[in-house]
């Protein structure tokens, strides 16, 4: 049951930060991952205090930057 409580707390925190954002994020993407990937994401959320969405956005930015750099070489 603690997971449900933590999840609800995390959502409340996320809702507050959404109100502070200048742009509204309305697009939702579903992603299937294996158990190890899920555990890694959960560990990252705890160690960085970031949401899974924030981590995924950062991963997309890093991947895009790397691809742009490779294309320029």
Biopython code that builds the backbone (N, CA, C, O; Angstrom):
import numpy as np
from Bio.PDB.StructureBuilder import StructureBuilder

atoms = [
    (1, "UNK", "N", (0.792, -1.208, 0.000)),
    (1, "UNK", "CA", (0.000, 0.000, 0.000)),
    (1, "UNK", "C", (0.842, 1.283, 0.000)),
    (1, "UNK", "O", (0.371, 2.313, -0.483)),
    (2, "UNK", "N", (2.080, 1.250, 0.531)),
    (2, "UNK", "CA", (2.888, 2.473, 0.519)),
    (2, "UNK", "C", (3.107, 3.038, -0.874)),
    (2, "UNK", "O", (3.206, 4.255, -1.033)),
    (3, "UNK", "N", (3.184, 2.181, -1.888)),
    (3, "UNK", "CA", (3.387, 2.672, -3.247)),
    (3, "UNK", "C", (2.256, 3.577, -3.692)),
    (3, "UNK", "O", (2.492, 4.591, -4.349)),
    (4, "UNK", "N", (1.027, 3.220, -3.340)),
    (4, "UNK", "CA", (-0.125, 4.032, -3.719)),
    (4, "UNK", "C", (-0.027, 5.410, -3.088)),
    (4, "UNK", "O", (-0.289, 6.427, -3.730)),
    (5, "UNK", "N", (0.350, 5.423, -1.834)),
    (5, "UNK", "CA", (0.468, 6.687, -1.127)),
    (5, "UNK", "C", (1.582, 7.541, -1.727)),
    (5, "UNK", "O", (1.397, 8.741, -1.928)),
    (6, "UNK", "N", (2.725, 6.946, -2.013)),
    (6, "UNK", "CA", (3.832, 7.682, -2.633)),
    (6, "UNK", "C", (3.441, 8.191, -4.002)),
    (6, "UNK", "O", (3.779, 9.314, -4.376)),
    (7, "UNK", "N", (2.727, 7.363, -4.752)),
    (7, "UNK", "CA", (2.302, 7.750, -6.087)),
    (7, "UNK", "C", (1.376, 8.962, -6.010)),
    (7, "UNK", "O", (1.522, 9.907, -6.785)),
    (8, "UNK", "N", (0.431, 8.936, -5.083)),
    (8, "UNK", "CA", (-0.495, 10.052, -4.934)),
    (8, "UNK", "C", (0.264, 11.316, -4.536)),
    (8, "UNK", "O", (-0.027, 12.403, -5.035)),
    (9, "UNK", "N", (1.227, 11.171, -3.646)),
    (9, "UNK", "CA", (2.030, 12.325, -3.236)),
    (9, "UNK", "C", (2.820, 12.878, -4.411)),
    (9, "UNK", "O", (2.895, 14.092, -4.599)),
    (10, "UNK", "N", (3.407, 11.992, -5.200)),
    (10, "UNK", "CA", (4.197, 12.418, -6.349)),
    (10, "UNK", "C", (3.309, 13.137, -7.360)),
    (10, "UNK", "O", (3.734, 14.120, -7.966)),
    (11, "UNK", "N", (2.069, 12.651, -7.550)),
    (11, "UNK", "CA", (1.174, 13.305, -8.498)),
    (11, "UNK", "C", (0.807, 14.706, -8.018)),
    (11, "UNK", "O", (0.743, 15.638, -8.820)),
    (12, "UNK", "N", (0.569, 14.859, -6.733)),
    (12, "UNK", "CA", (0.243, 16.177, -6.204)),
    (12, "UNK", "C", (1.403, 17.132, -6.442)),
    (12, "UNK", "O", (1.197, 18.284, -6.824)),
    (13, "UNK", "N", (2.625, 16.652, -6.216)),
    (13, "UNK", "CA", (3.820, 17.458, -6.446)),
    (13, "UNK", "C", (3.924, 17.843, -7.922)),
    (13, "UNK", "O", (4.246, 18.984, -8.254)),
    (14, "UNK", "N", (3.648, 16.875, -8.807)),
    (14, "UNK", "CA", (3.711, 17.122, -10.238)),
    (14, "UNK", "C", (2.664, 18.152, -10.648)),
    (14, "UNK", "O", (2.947, 19.026, -11.468)),
    (15, "UNK", "N", (1.463, 18.061, -10.092)),
    (15, "UNK", "CA", (0.400, 19.001, -10.431)),
    (15, "UNK", "C", (0.795, 20.426, -10.074)),
    (15, "UNK", "O", (0.525, 21.360, -10.829)),
    (16, "UNK", "N", (1.435, 20.590, -8.923)),
    (16, "UNK", "CA", (1.883, 21.920, -8.527)),
    (16, "UNK", "C", (2.916, 22.468, -9.500)),
    (16, "UNK", "O", (2.862, 23.640, -9.872)),
    (17, "UNK", "N", (3.856, 21.625, -9.912)),
    (17, "UNK", "CA", (4.890, 22.106, -10.816)),
    (17, "UNK", "C", (4.320, 22.397, -12.196)),
    (17, "UNK", "O", (4.829, 23.268, -12.901)),
    (18, "UNK", "N", (3.271, 21.682, -12.593)),
    (18, "UNK", "CA", (2.631, 21.943, -13.889)),
    (18, "UNK", "C", (2.055, 23.347, -13.927)),
    (18, "UNK", "O", (2.139, 24.028, -14.949)),
    (19, "UNK", "N", (1.473, 23.781, -12.823)),
    (19, "UNK", "CA", (0.869, 25.110, -12.784)),
    (19, "UNK", "C", (1.926, 26.194, -12.969)),
    (19, "UNK", "O", (1.634, 27.278, -13.472)),
    (20, "UNK", "N", (3.155, 25.892, -12.557)),
    (20, "UNK", "CA", (4.236, 26.866, -12.669)),
    (20, "UNK", "C", (4.837, 26.911, -14.071)),
    (20, "UNK", "O", (5.538, 27.868, -14.402)),
    (21, "UNK", "N", (4.583, 25.904, -14.898)),
    (21, "UNK", "CA", (5.162, 25.872, -16.240)),
    (21, "UNK", "C", (4.472, 26.889, -17.135)),
    (21, "UNK", "O", (3.266, 27.107, -17.016)),
    (22, "UNK", "N", (5.223, 27.506, -18.020)),
    (22, "UNK", "CA", (4.636, 28.488, -18.921)),
    (22, "UNK", "C", (3.863, 27.812, -20.051)),
    (22, "UNK", "O", (2.886, 28.369, -20.551)),
    (23, "UNK", "N", (4.288, 26.633, -20.449)),
    (23, "UNK", "CA", (3.584, 25.915, -21.504)),
    (23, "UNK", "C", (2.828, 24.741, -20.895)),
    (23, "UNK", "O", (3.317, 24.086, -19.974)),
    (24, "UNK", "N", (1.659, 24.486, -21.405)),
    (24, "UNK", "CA", (0.873, 23.350, -20.943)),
    (24, "UNK", "C", (1.274, 22.121, -21.735)),
    (24, "UNK", "O", (1.299, 22.150, -22.965)),
    (25, "UNK", "N", (1.586, 21.049, -21.040)),
    (25, "UNK", "CA", (1.950, 19.801, -21.689)),
    (25, "UNK", "C", (0.688, 18.952, -21.816)),
    (25, "UNK", "O", (0.094, 18.566, -20.809)),
    (26, "UNK", "N", (0.281, 18.664, -23.043)),
    (26, "UNK", "CA", (-0.974, 17.969, -23.258)),
    (26, "UNK", "C", (-0.796, 16.628, -23.955)),
    (26, "UNK", "O", (-1.748, 15.851, -24.026)),
    (27, "UNK", "N", (0.385, 16.334, -24.467)),
    (27, "UNK", "CA", (0.595, 15.099, -25.214)),
    (27, "UNK", "C", (1.039, 13.982, -24.282)),
    (27, "UNK", "O", (1.924, 14.165, -23.445)),
    (28, "UNK", "N", (0.411, 12.823, -24.441)),
    (28, "UNK", "CA", (0.739, 11.659, -23.622)),
    (28, "UNK", "C", (1.234, 10.562, -24.541)),
    (28, "UNK", "O", (0.617, 10.276, -25.566)),
    (29, "UNK", "N", (2.348, 9.947, -24.175)),
    (29, "UNK", "CA", (2.905, 8.837, -24.940)),
    (29, "UNK", "C", (3.038, 7.645, -24.000)),
    (29, "UNK", "O", (3.564, 7.774, -22.894)),
    (30, "UNK", "N", (2.565, 6.499, -24.439)),
    (30, "UNK", "CA", (2.721, 5.269, -23.656)),
    (30, "UNK", "C", (3.971, 4.553, -24.107)),
    (30, "UNK", "O", (4.321, 4.582, -25.287)),
    (31, "UNK", "N", (4.641, 3.915, -23.176)),
    (31, "UNK", "CA", (5.889, 3.235, -23.462)),
    (31, "UNK", "C", (5.916, 1.926, -22.701)),
    (31, "UNK", "O", (5.672, 1.897, -21.495)),
    (32, "UNK", "N", (6.213, 0.837, -23.404)),
    (32, "UNK", "CA", (6.348, -0.455, -22.739)),
    (32, "UNK", "C", (7.813, -0.693, -22.438)),
    (32, "UNK", "O", (8.670, -0.599, -23.317)),
    (33, "UNK", "N", (8.083, -1.003, -21.181)),
    (33, "UNK", "CA", (9.453, -1.265, -20.754)),
    (33, "UNK", "C", (9.476, -2.550, -19.926)),
    (33, "UNK", "O", (8.447, -2.986, -19.410)),
    (34, "UNK", "N", (10.665, -3.150, -19.808)),
    (34, "UNK", "CA", (10.758, -4.375, -19.015)),
    (34, "UNK", "C", (10.950, -4.024, -17.537)),
    (34, "UNK", "O", (11.092, -2.854, -17.180)),
    (35, "UNK", "N", (10.952, -5.042, -16.694)),
    (35, "UNK", "CA", (11.047, -4.826, -15.247)),
    (35, "UNK", "C", (12.340, -4.129, -14.843)),
    (35, "UNK", "O", (12.329, -3.270, -13.962)),
    (36, "UNK", "N", (13.447, -4.486, -15.472)),
    (36, "UNK", "CA", (14.727, -3.854, -15.135)),
    (36, "UNK", "C", (14.743, -2.374, -15.499)),
    (36, "UNK", "O", (15.273, -1.551, -14.753)),
    (37, "UNK", "N", (14.165, -2.042, -16.639)),
    (37, "UNK", "CA", (14.091, -0.637, -17.047)),
    (37, "UNK", "C", (13.204, 0.153, -16.085)),
    (37, "UNK", "O", (13.511, 1.294, -15.741)),
    (38, "UNK", "N", (12.110, -0.459, -15.659)),
    (38, "UNK", "CA", (11.213, 0.205, -14.708)),
    (38, "UNK", "C", (11.926, 0.441, -13.376)),
    (38, "UNK", "O", (11.816, 1.519, -12.791)),
    (39, "UNK", "N", (12.648, -0.559, -12.904)),
    (39, "UNK", "CA", (13.396, -0.409, -11.649)),
    (39, "UNK", "C", (14.438, 0.697, -11.776)),
    (39, "UNK", "O", (14.628, 1.486, -10.850)),
    (40, "UNK", "N", (15.110, 0.754, -12.919)),
    (40, "UNK", "CA", (16.113, 1.798, -13.139)),
    (40, "UNK", "C", (15.466, 3.183, -13.118)),
    (40, "UNK", "O", (16.014, 4.118, -12.535)),
    (41, "UNK", "N", (14.305, 3.313, -13.751)),
    (41, "UNK", "CA", (13.599, 4.603, -13.745)),
    (41, "UNK", "C", (13.148, 4.977, -12.340)),
    (41, "UNK", "O", (13.275, 6.131, -11.929)),
    (42, "UNK", "N", (12.627, 4.013, -11.610)),
    (42, "UNK", "CA", (12.185, 4.289, -10.240)),
    (42, "UNK", "C", (13.354, 4.716, -9.366)),
    (42, "UNK", "O", (13.214, 5.605, -8.526)),
    (43, "UNK", "N", (14.498, 4.090, -9.560)),
    (43, "UNK", "CA", (15.698, 4.466, -8.799)),
    (43, "UNK", "C", (16.118, 5.889, -9.151)),
    (43, "UNK", "O", (16.480, 6.672, -8.273)),
    (44, "UNK", "N", (16.066, 6.220, -10.444)),
    (44, "UNK", "CA", (16.410, 7.576, -10.870)),
    (44, "UNK", "C", (15.464, 8.620, -10.277)),
    (44, "UNK", "O", (15.901, 9.708, -9.901)),
    (45, "UNK", "N", (14.177, 8.299, -10.192)),
    (45, "UNK", "CA", (13.229, 9.260, -9.615)),
    (45, "UNK", "C", (13.556, 9.539, -8.156)),
    (45, "UNK", "O", (13.421, 10.666, -7.679)),
    (46, "UNK", "N", (13.988, 8.493, -7.454)),
    (46, "UNK", "CA", (14.320, 8.671, -6.029)),
    (46, "UNK", "C", (15.628, 9.418, -5.841)),
    (46, "UNK", "O", (15.734, 10.269, -4.957)),
    (47, "UNK", "N", (16.627, 9.110, -6.662)),
    (47, "UNK", "CA", (17.942, 9.731, -6.474)),
    (47, "UNK", "C", (18.030, 11.146, -7.034)),
    (47, "UNK", "O", (18.866, 11.934, -6.593)),
    (48, "UNK", "N", (17.176, 11.476, -8.003)),
    (48, "UNK", "CA", (17.239, 12.803, -8.614)),
    (48, "UNK", "C", (16.094, 13.716, -8.201)),
    (48, "UNK", "O", (16.140, 14.917, -8.466)),
    (49, "UNK", "N", (15.067, 13.170, -7.558)),
    (49, "UNK", "CA", (13.856, 13.929, -7.206)),
    (49, "UNK", "C", (13.163, 14.481, -8.445)),
    (49, "UNK", "O", (12.497, 15.515, -8.383)),
    (50, "UNK", "N", (13.320, 13.789, -9.570)),
    (50, "UNK", "CA", (12.634, 14.165, -10.806)),
    (50, "UNK", "C", (11.560, 13.131, -11.104)),
    (50, "UNK", "O", (11.651, 11.983, -10.668)),
    (51, "UNK", "N", (10.548, 13.545, -11.846)),
    (51, "UNK", "CA", (9.505, 12.611, -12.250)),
    (51, "UNK", "C", (10.004, 11.781, -13.435)),
    (51, "UNK", "O", (10.992, 12.132, -14.080)),
    (52, "UNK", "N", (9.320, 10.696, -13.705)),
    (52, "UNK", "CA", (9.671, 9.873, -14.868)),
    (52, "UNK", "C", (9.553, 10.713, -16.139)),
    (52, "UNK", "O", (10.381, 10.588, -17.041)),
    (53, "UNK", "N", (8.546, 11.554, -16.216)),
    (53, "UNK", "CA", (8.380, 12.417, -17.395)),
    (53, "UNK", "C", (9.577, 13.341, -17.575)),
    (53, "UNK", "O", (10.076, 13.509, -18.688)),
    (54, "UNK", "N", (10.035, 13.940, -16.481)),
    (54, "UNK", "CA", (11.201, 14.823, -16.570)),
    (54, "UNK", "C", (12.447, 14.060, -17.012)),
    (54, "UNK", "O", (13.230, 14.557, -17.821)),
    (55, "UNK", "N", (12.626, 12.856, -16.480)),
    (55, "UNK", "CA", (13.774, 12.033, -16.860)),
    (55, "UNK", "C", (13.696, 11.672, -18.332)),
    (55, "UNK", "O", (14.705, 11.731, -19.034)),
    (56, "UNK", "N", (12.521, 11.301, -18.810)),
    (56, "UNK", "CA", (12.363, 10.928, -20.211)),
    (56, "UNK", "C", (12.578, 12.136, -21.130)),
    (56, "UNK", "O", (13.180, 11.999, -22.196)),
    (57, "UNK", "N", (12.098, 13.300, -20.733)),
    (57, "UNK", "CA", (12.341, 14.506, -21.540)),
    (57, "UNK", "C", (13.834, 14.797, -21.637)),
    (57, "UNK", "O", (14.342, 15.149, -22.702)),
    (58, "UNK", "N", (14.531, 14.646, -20.511)),
    (58, "UNK", "CA", (15.975, 14.864, -20.500)),
    (58, "UNK", "C", (16.688, 13.841, -21.386)),
    (58, "UNK", "O", (17.634, 14.182, -22.097)),
    (59, "UNK", "N", (16.235, 12.590, -21.343)),
    (59, "UNK", "CA", (16.825, 11.538, -22.183)),
    (59, "UNK", "C", (16.618, 11.853, -23.666)),
    (59, "UNK", "O", (17.523, 11.657, -24.477)),
    (60, "UNK", "N", (15.440, 12.337, -24.013)),
    (60, "UNK", "CA", (15.161, 12.709, -25.408)),
    (60, "UNK", "C", (16.077, 13.850, -25.837)),
    (60, "UNK", "O", (16.634, 13.825, -26.935)),
    (61, "UNK", "N", (16.232, 14.848, -24.973)),
    (61, "UNK", "CA", (17.118, 15.982, -25.289)),
    (61, "UNK", "C", (18.556, 15.519, -25.499)),
    (61, "UNK", "O", (19.217, 15.938, -26.449)),
    (62, "UNK", "N", (19.038, 14.647, -24.603)),
    (62, "UNK", "CA", (20.405, 14.140, -24.729)),
    (62, "UNK", "C", (20.582, 13.324, -26.005)),
    (62, "UNK", "O", (21.584, 13.471, -26.704)),
    (63, "UNK", "N", (19.620, 12.473, -26.307)),
    (63, "UNK", "CA", (19.677, 11.639, -27.509)),
    (63, "UNK", "C", (19.665, 12.518, -28.761)),
    (63, "UNK", "O", (20.434, 12.296, -29.696)),
    (64, "UNK", "N", (18.783, 13.516, -28.762)),
    (64, "UNK", "CA", (18.695, 14.426, -29.917)),
    (64, "UNK", "C", (19.997, 15.192, -30.116)),
    (64, "UNK", "O", (20.467, 15.342, -31.244)),
    (65, "UNK", "N", (20.576, 15.674, -29.027)),
    (65, "UNK", "CA", (21.844, 16.403, -29.109)),
    (65, "UNK", "C", (22.949, 15.517, -29.666)),
    (65, "UNK", "O", (23.739, 15.945, -30.508)),
    (66, "UNK", "N", (22.993, 14.294, -29.194)),
    (66, "UNK", "CA", (24.011, 13.354, -29.671)),
    (66, "UNK", "C", (23.831, 13.072, -31.162)),
    (66, "UNK", "O", (24.811, 13.022, -31.905)),
    (67, "UNK", "N", (22.600, 12.890, -31.597)),
    (67, "UNK", "CA", (22.333, 12.630, -33.019)),
    (67, "UNK", "C", (22.722, 13.828, -33.879)),
    (67, "UNK", "O", (23.307, 13.662, -34.950)),
    (68, "UNK", "N", (22.399, 15.031, -33.414)),
    (68, "UNK", "CA", (22.765, 16.236, -34.173)),
    (68, "UNK", "C", (24.284, 16.339, -34.300)),
    (68, "UNK", "O", (24.805, 16.672, -35.365)),
    (69, "UNK", "N", (24.985, 16.053, -33.212)),
    (69, "UNK", "CA", (26.436, 16.125, -33.214)),
    (69, "UNK", "C", (27.020, 15.110, -34.189)),
    (69, "UNK", "O", (27.950, 15.427, -34.931)),
    (70, "UNK", "N", (26.476, 13.880, -34.194)),
    (70, "UNK", "CA", (26.961, 12.849, -35.108)),
    (70, "UNK", "C", (26.708, 13.226, -36.578)),
    (70, "UNK", "O", (27.520, 12.925, -37.453)),
    (71, "UNK", "N", (25.590, 13.877, -36.828)),
    (71, "UNK", "CA", (25.259, 14.270, -38.207)),
    (71, "UNK", "C", (26.165, 15.387, -38.718)),
    (71, "UNK", "O", (26.401, 15.506, -39.921)),
    (72, "UNK", "N", (26.664, 16.196, -37.803)),
    (72, "UNK", "CA", (27.523, 17.308, -38.196)),
    (72, "UNK", "C", (28.942, 16.859, -38.478)),
    (72, "UNK", "O", (29.686, 17.562, -39.162)),
    (73, "UNK", "N", (29.329, 15.712, -37.970)),
    (73, "UNK", "CA", (30.704, 15.230, -38.168)),
    (73, "UNK", "C", (30.903, 14.648, -39.538)),
    (73, "UNK", "O", (32.002, 14.199, -39.864)),
]
sb = StructureBuilder()
sb.init_structure("model")
sb.init_model(0)
sb.init_chain("A")
sb.init_seg("    ")
for serial, (resi, resn, name, xyz) in enumerate(atoms, 1):
    if name == "N":
        sb.init_residue(resn, " ", resi, " ")
    sb.init_atom(name, np.array(xyz, "f"), 0.0, 1.0, " ", f" {name:<3s}", serial, name[0])
structure = sb.get_structure()
